[in-house]
Structure formats: C-alpha cells, structure tokens
C-alpha cells in the first residue's frame, strides 16, 4: 500500500492545536509543530511528526512541561549557561540559539550551555538558524535518561543517540549543514521502521547477546505492538556509528553536552529525560581579516560538487543538499506518511477533543 500524502500546512495546524490543548503557549505550540513538520519534510522522519504522540504522553506524565521559560545560570561575556527546567525542547533550543547569536554579534563568539531541555528535535534546525544570521555554529547534544546505544565493543546501552551538527553559511549558495546522530541510526528511525516505515540496516542494532540485527523489536520489545512503543522495552541496543571513531564522538557528546552543561551524562539507573546542548556560535566577520571567508566557502563547496561522481552516484552532494531537495519535493507534492503514524496523530487529536481532520490532511 502506498503511504498517503499529507498536506504539510494542514498537518502543522493539527499538531499545533494538539499542543495547545495539551497546555502549551501559542508560541511553543507553533514552534514545536513547525519544527516537527520541517524535520519530516527534510527527510528526518525520526525527529518529525512521528514524535507527536510521544510528546502528548510526555506532557501528560510531566516528562516535559509547557509554559516553562529558560532560566539564566551564568551570563559572563560570551558565555551563557541556561536551564530549560524540562520545558518544551524546540522552543527552548530556538531561544538559546537566538541568545547565542546575539552574543556572537557582540563579541565574535557565543558559547551556550543548555541543560534540562525537553526533546529538542533535529539539531540541524539550530545550525540552520545560526546560518540564517550569518553565523558558523557547532552543536553537541546529549540525551540524558535515554540509554539506547551500545558503544563499539559492548553489548550494553551506555549512551544516548547524542547528535552533532555543524553549520557554515554560504553567502553565494546553499549553506553547509552537517547533522547526524552518533548512533548508526537515530532512535526515531527505529521507531519509523517498527511502525511500517523504511526498514533498518541489518547491522543497526545489537541484541542482548551482542549479535547484530535490523529488528526494531530488540529495542522496543513487546511495546512495539502498542500505540506507544517504548525504546526501553527491549533488551538490545542501537549501535554506535563508525566503530571506535563514532563511539568516541558519542562519548565526547556525553561529556561535553552532558557533564559540562550540568545536564548530566547517562548512568545505569533510571533518570529524568533531558537534552543537554553545547553550542559554539562564531561570527565569521570577527575572524575574517583577509575578507576571503565567503569566497573560500563558496569555492570549496563548488569544487567538491563539481567533482566527477563515483560509480553508481548520480550527483555529488554536500551536507544539507539532500534535506533541501526532499523539503522542496515534499512541500510541493505532499509528505508521505505511514498509515500507523497518521492514525496515531488523528487519535491523539481526538483524545484532546479535536475533530477528525483526516480529509483535510490527505492531499487529493
């Protein structure tokens, strides 16, 4: 069966109304809904609208708390340390990034340590936000209270999916946006696979005995048969990307975005979920004494993209290209969505008293 094609604007409106009913402010609801839809449009379905049902449940049980502002722990020159108090993650991270950009415009650099944020979603969004302001950015993220990943050489969960992002503005073309989880696949991609979406690679996970598998059930267990699959429900784990190198980067995220920010690194015991984010935001104008930064960025990206493609490759891409192409195609033609995900969003809408909007969501 072909996945239904969903109208992105209508979908964002439905998710926004769910979040408003759940107690979010208008700004929070719009920010989170737009973030989720944009992530799905960009091909990051794992951090997109499939999260709607989980956020609804997390708000209900107090894992994340609407109407919770950022508090400032440290504001010293270019340094900012912020506490999200388990609020709505995308809204908190957007605001933290804006404050970091303001610092960079003042001093050349803004270094922002954000702790105790609810799920902040696709961190490439914040690299895009910085690029839109003309800033270079580097983000390290940890996911405390979310032991999902077995580092290289282990068969035990010791880390979160702990993503990294780098954004470099290109004034003469498309920005360089590098965004990846340090697990071989993001947890949300396992969730997508387990709910009727694209299957996982055969080596994406390990079972409790350390054997590689692509079966999401080793992560979710029998909760995969419920309306709310829980990645703590299985005895297996996601694998870290890149063998020992990827594992090293994942552990660095735990220490930089977890230990240094005050969010906390993962432990064996159950902990409150929370994202920690360490963002380094740089104003190129401060460092560009030769006046060559913009030209160098554009020329190098052109150099790479003009290289002859390898066998079987149709077009040479750089980080950010695939997301932009998918975003354009899905915005024009509709967002493909597995039926179980659509059903989950509609059921959540009905649970908060909204009418059935299926006919409005599906593109004709």
C-alpha positions as CSV (number, residue, x, y, z in Angstrom):
1,X,0.0,0.0,0.0
2,X,1.3,3.5,-0.9
3,X,1.7,5.9,2.0
4,X,-0.9,8.7,2.0
5,X,0.5,12.1,1.0
6,X,-0.2,14.7,3.7
7,X,-0.6,18.5,3.3
8,X,2.3,19.9,5.4
9,X,0.5,23.2,6.3
10,X,-2.7,21.4,7.5
11,X,-0.6,18.9,9.4
12,X,1.3,21.7,11.2
13,X,-2.0,23.2,12.2
14,X,-3.3,19.9,13.6
15,X,-0.2,19.3,15.7
16,X,-0.3,22.9,16.9
17,X,-3.9,22.5,18.1
18,X,-2.9,19.3,19.9
19,X,-0.1,21.1,21.7
20,X,-2.4,24.0,22.6
21,X,-4.9,21.6,24.1
22,X,-2.0,19.9,26.0
23,X,-1.3,23.3,27.7
24,X,1.5,24.8,25.5
25,X,1.6,28.6,24.9
26,X,0.8,29.7,21.3
27,X,4.5,30.4,20.6
28,X,5.5,27.0,22.0
29,X,2.8,25.1,20.0
30,X,3.7,26.8,16.7
31,X,7.4,26.5,17.2
32,X,7.2,22.7,18.0
33,X,4.6,21.9,15.3
34,X,6.6,23.8,12.6
35,X,9.8,22.1,13.8
36,X,8.3,18.6,13.6
37,X,6.8,19.2,10.1
38,X,10.0,20.7,8.8
39,X,12.1,17.8,10.1
40,X,9.8,15.4,8.3
41,X,9.8,17.5,5.1
42,X,13.6,17.4,5.3
43,X,13.7,13.6,5.4
44,X,14.3,13.4,9.1
45,X,11.1,11.5,9.8
46,X,12.7,10.1,13.0
47,X,12.6,13.6,14.5
48,X,9.5,14.7,12.8
49,X,5.8,14.3,13.2
50,X,6.0,10.8,14.5
51,X,7.0,12.4,17.8
52,X,3.6,14.0,18.2
53,X,2.1,11.1,20.2
54,X,5.2,10.8,22.4
55,X,5.1,14.5,23.3
56,X,1.4,14.2,24.1
57,X,2.2,11.4,26.6
58,X,5.3,13.1,28.0
59,X,3.3,16.3,28.7
60,X,0.7,14.2,30.5
61,X,3.2,12.5,32.7
62,X,5.3,15.5,33.4
63,X,8.4,14.4,31.5
64,X,8.2,17.8,29.6
65,X,6.4,20.8,30.9
66,X,4.8,23.5,28.8
67,X,4.9,27.2,29.7
68,X,8.4,26.8,31.3
69,X,10.9,29.6,30.4
70,X,14.6,29.5,30.2
71,X,16.5,30.5,33.4
72,X,19.9,32.0,33.2
73,X,22.5,30.3,35.4
74,X,25.6,32.2,34.0
75,X,25.9,35.2,31.8
76,X,29.5,36.3,31.6
77,X,30.8,37.9,28.4
78,X,30.4,35.5,25.6
79,X,29.3,32.6,27.9
80,X,25.8,31.6,28.7
81,X,24.6,28.8,30.8
82,X,20.8,28.2,30.6
83,X,18.4,25.8,32.4
84,X,15.4,24.7,30.5
85,X,13.6,23.2,33.5
86,X,12.3,20.3,31.4
87,X,10.3,22.7,29.2
88,X,9.3,22.3,25.5
89,X,12.7,21.5,23.9
90,X,12.4,23.0,20.5
91,X,11.2,26.3,21.9
92,X,14.0,26.4,24.5
93,X,16.7,25.5,22.0
94,X,15.5,28.1,19.5
95,X,15.6,30.8,22.2
96,X,19.0,29.6,23.4
97,X,20.4,29.7,19.9
98,X,19.0,33.2,19.4
99,X,20.8,34.4,22.6
100,X,24.0,32.7,21.4
101,X,23.7,34.5,18.1
102,X,23.3,37.8,19.9
103,X,26.4,37.1,21.9
104,X,28.4,36.3,18.8
105,X,27.3,39.5,17.2
106,X,28.6,41.4,20.2
107,X,31.9,39.6,20.9
108,X,32.6,37.3,17.9
109,X,31.6,34.2,19.8
110,X,28.7,32.9,21.8
111,X,29.1,29.7,23.8
112,X,25.8,28.4,25.1
113,X,25.4,25.6,27.6
114,X,21.8,24.5,27.8
115,X,20.6,21.8,30.3
116,X,17.4,20.1,31.2
117,X,15.6,20.8,27.9
118,X,12.7,18.6,26.8
119,X,13.3,16.8,23.5
120,X,14.9,19.5,21.2
121,X,14.4,17.5,18.0
122,X,16.5,17.8,14.9
123,X,19.6,19.9,15.9
124,X,20.4,20.7,12.3
125,X,17.5,23.2,12.7
126,X,19.6,25.3,15.1
127,X,22.6,25.2,12.7
128,X,20.2,26.5,10.0
129,X,19.0,29.2,12.4
130,X,22.6,30.3,13.0
131,X,23.4,30.2,9.3
132,X,20.4,32.4,8.6
133,X,22.0,35.0,10.8
134,X,25.3,34.6,9.0
135,X,26.9,32.6,11.9
136,X,29.1,29.5,12.0
137,X,27.9,27.0,14.6
138,X,28.9,23.7,16.2
139,X,26.5,21.8,18.4
140,X,27.0,18.8,20.7
141,X,23.9,17.2,22.2
142,X,23.4,14.5,24.8
143,X,20.2,12.7,25.7
144,X,20.3,12.1,29.4
145,X,17.8,9.5,30.8
146,X,17.8,7.8,27.4
147,X,20.2,4.8,27.4
148,X,19.8,3.4,23.9
149,X,23.3,3.0,22.3
150,X,25.9,0.3,22.8
151,X,29.4,1.8,22.1
152,X,31.9,-0.1,20.0
153,X,32.9,-3.4,21.5
154,X,30.0,-3.5,24.0
155,X,26.6,-5.2,24.1
156,X,25.2,-2.8,26.7
157,X,23.4,0.5,26.5
158,X,25.9,3.2,27.7
159,X,24.9,6.3,25.7
160,X,22.1,8.2,24.0
161,X,21.9,8.8,20.3
162,X,23.9,12.0,21.0
163,X,23.8,14.1,17.8
164,X,26.3,16.6,16.4
165,X,25.7,19.5,14.0
166,X,27.9,22.0,12.2
167,X,26.5,24.9,10.2
168,X,28.6,27.1,7.9
169,X,26.9,29.9,5.9
170,X,27.5,30.2,2.2
171,X,26.6,33.7,1.1
172,X,26.9,32.7,-2.6
173,X,24.9,29.4,-2.4
174,X,23.4,26.9,-0.1
175,X,24.6,26.6,3.4
176,X,26.7,23.7,4.7
177,X,24.5,21.9,7.3
178,X,26.0,18.7,8.8
179,X,23.7,16.9,11.2
180,X,23.9,13.3,12.4
181,X,23.3,11.1,15.3
182,X,26.3,9.3,16.7
183,X,24.3,6.1,16.7
184,X,24.3,4.1,13.4
185,X,20.6,5.2,13.1
186,X,18.6,7.6,15.2
187,X,16.1,6.0,17.7
188,X,13.3,7.6,15.7
189,X,14.4,5.8,12.6
190,X,13.9,2.5,14.5
191,X,10.5,3.8,15.5
192,X,9.7,4.6,11.9
193,X,10.8,1.1,10.9
194,X,8.8,-0.5,13.6
195,X,5.6,1.3,12.6
196,X,5.6,0.4,9.0
197,X,8.3,2.7,7.5
198,X,11.7,2.1,5.9
199,X,13.4,-1.0,7.3
200,X,16.7,-0.7,9.2
201,X,20.1,-2.0,8.0
202,X,20.9,-5.5,9.2
203,X,23.6,-4.1,11.5
204,X,21.8,-1.2,13.0
205,X,21.2,-2.8,16.4
206,X,22.6,-5.5,18.7
207,X,20.6,-7.9,20.8
208,X,21.3,-8.7,24.4
209,X,24.0,-11.2,23.3
210,X,25.8,-8.7,21.2
211,X,24.7,-10.1,17.8
212,X,23.9,-7.5,15.1
213,X,20.3,-7.3,13.8
214,X,18.0,-4.9,12.0
215,X,14.9,-5.9,14.0
216,X,13.5,-2.9,15.9
217,X,11.9,-5.3,18.4
218,X,15.2,-5.8,20.2
219,X,15.0,-2.2,21.1
220,X,11.2,-1.9,21.9
221,X,10.2,-5.4,22.9
222,X,6.5,-6.1,23.0
223,X,5.8,-2.3,23.4
224,X,6.1,-2.2,19.6
225,X,2.6,-3.8,19.5
226,X,1.1,-0.9,21.4
227,X,0.2,2.7,20.4
228,X,3.3,4.0,22.3
229,X,6.4,2.0,21.5
230,X,9.0,2.4,24.3
231,X,12.7,2.1,23.4
232,X,13.3,1.0,27.0
233,X,11.1,-2.0,26.4
234,X,13.7,-4.3,24.7
235,X,16.9,-5.9,25.9
236,X,19.0,-4.9,22.8
237,X,20.5,-1.5,21.8
238,X,21.3,0.7,18.9
239,X,24.9,0.5,17.7
240,X,27.2,3.5,17.6
241,X,28.2,4.7,14.2
242,X,31.7,4.4,12.8
243,X,33.1,1.7,15.1
244,X,35.6,3.1,17.6
245,X,35.6,6.6,16.0
246,X,31.9,7.1,16.2
247,X,31.8,5.7,19.7
248,X,34.5,8.2,20.7
249,X,32.4,11.0,19.4
250,X,29.3,9.7,21.2
251,X,31.2,9.6,24.5
252,X,32.5,13.2,23.8
253,X,28.9,14.3,23.5
254,X,28.0,12.8,26.8
255,X,30.9,14.6,28.5
256,X,30.6,18.0,26.7
257,X,26.8,18.3,26.4
258,X,26.0,16.2,29.4
259,X,28.7,16.6,32.1
260,X,29.9,20.2,31.2
261,X,26.4,21.7,30.7
262,X,25.1,20.3,34.0
263,X,22.6,18.2,32.2
264,X,24.4,15.0,33.4
265,X,25.9,12.1,31.5
266,X,24.0,8.8,31.3
267,X,24.1,6.3,34.1
268,X,22.7,2.8,34.6
269,X,19.9,4.0,36.9
270,X,16.7,5.5,35.6
271,X,16.9,9.3,35.2
272,X,14.6,12.1,34.1
273,X,14.8,12.6,30.4
274,X,16.5,15.8,29.2
275,X,18.6,17.1,26.4
276,X,21.8,18.9,27.0
277,X,23.2,21.1,24.3
278,X,26.6,22.8,24.0
279,X,26.6,25.3,21.2
280,X,29.6,27.3,19.9
281,X,28.4,30.1,17.6
282,X,31.0,32.2,15.7
283,X,30.7,35.4,13.8
284,X,32.9,34.9,10.6
285,X,33.3,38.7,10.3
286,X,35.3,38.8,13.5
287,X,37.9,36.3,12.2
288,X,37.8,37.2,8.5
289,X,40.8,39.7,8.4
290,X,41.5,38.7,4.8
291,X,38.0,39.2,3.6
292,X,38.1,35.7,2.0
293,X,35.8,33.6,4.1
294,X,32.7,33.9,1.9
295,X,34.7,33.3,-1.3
296,X,36.6,30.3,0.3
297,X,33.3,28.6,1.4
298,X,31.6,29.0,-1.9
299,X,34.7,28.0,-4.0
300,X,35.3,24.9,-1.9
301,X,31.7,23.7,-2.0
302,X,31.7,24.3,-5.8
303,X,35.0,22.4,-6.0
304,X,33.5,19.3,-4.3
305,X,30.2,19.4,-6.1
306,X,31.8,19.7,-9.5
307,X,33.9,16.6,-8.9
308,X,33.2,13.6,-11.1
309,X,30.6,11.3,-9.3
310,X,31.7,7.9,-8.2
311,X,30.3,4.8,-9.9
312,X,26.6,4.5,-9.2
313,X,26.3,8.1,-7.9
314,X,24.1,10.4,-9.9
315,X,25.1,13.7,-8.4
316,X,27.7,14.8,-5.8
317,X,26.0,16.3,-2.8
318,X,27.4,18.1,0.3
319,X,25.7,18.1,3.8
320,X,22.4,19.9,3.6
321,X,21.7,19.2,-0.1
322,X,19.6,16.1,0.5
323,X,17.4,17.8,3.1
324,X,16.8,20.8,0.8
325,X,15.9,18.6,-2.1
326,X,13.5,16.5,-0.1
327,X,12.0,19.6,1.5
328,X,11.2,21.1,-1.9
329,X,9.8,17.9,-3.3
330,X,7.6,17.0,-0.2
331,X,6.4,20.6,0.2
332,X,5.2,20.6,-3.4
333,X,3.8,17.0,-3.6
334,X,2.9,16.1,-0.1
335,X,4.6,14.4,2.9
336,X,4.4,10.6,2.7
337,X,3.3,9.2,6.0
338,X,2.8,5.5,7.0
339,X,-0.8,4.8,7.9
340,X,0.0,3.9,11.6
341,X,1.6,7.3,12.1
342,X,-1.3,9.1,10.6
343,X,-3.7,7.1,12.7
344,X,-1.7,7.9,15.8
345,X,-1.8,11.6,15.2
346,X,-5.5,11.6,14.4
347,X,-6.2,9.5,17.6
348,X,-4.2,12.0,19.7
349,X,-6.2,14.9,18.2
350,X,-9.4,13.2,19.0
351,X,-8.1,12.4,22.6
352,X,-7.8,16.1,23.2
353,X,-11.2,16.9,21.8
354,X,-10.4,17.9,18.3
355,X,-12.5,16.9,15.3
356,X,-11.3,14.3,12.8
357,X,-9.2,16.1,10.2
358,X,-8.2,13.2,8.1
359,X,-9.9,14.6,5.0
360,X,-8.2,18.0,5.4
361,X,-4.7,16.3,5.9
362,X,-4.6,14.0,2.9
363,X,-3.8,15.7,-0.4
364,X,-6.1,14.9,-3.3
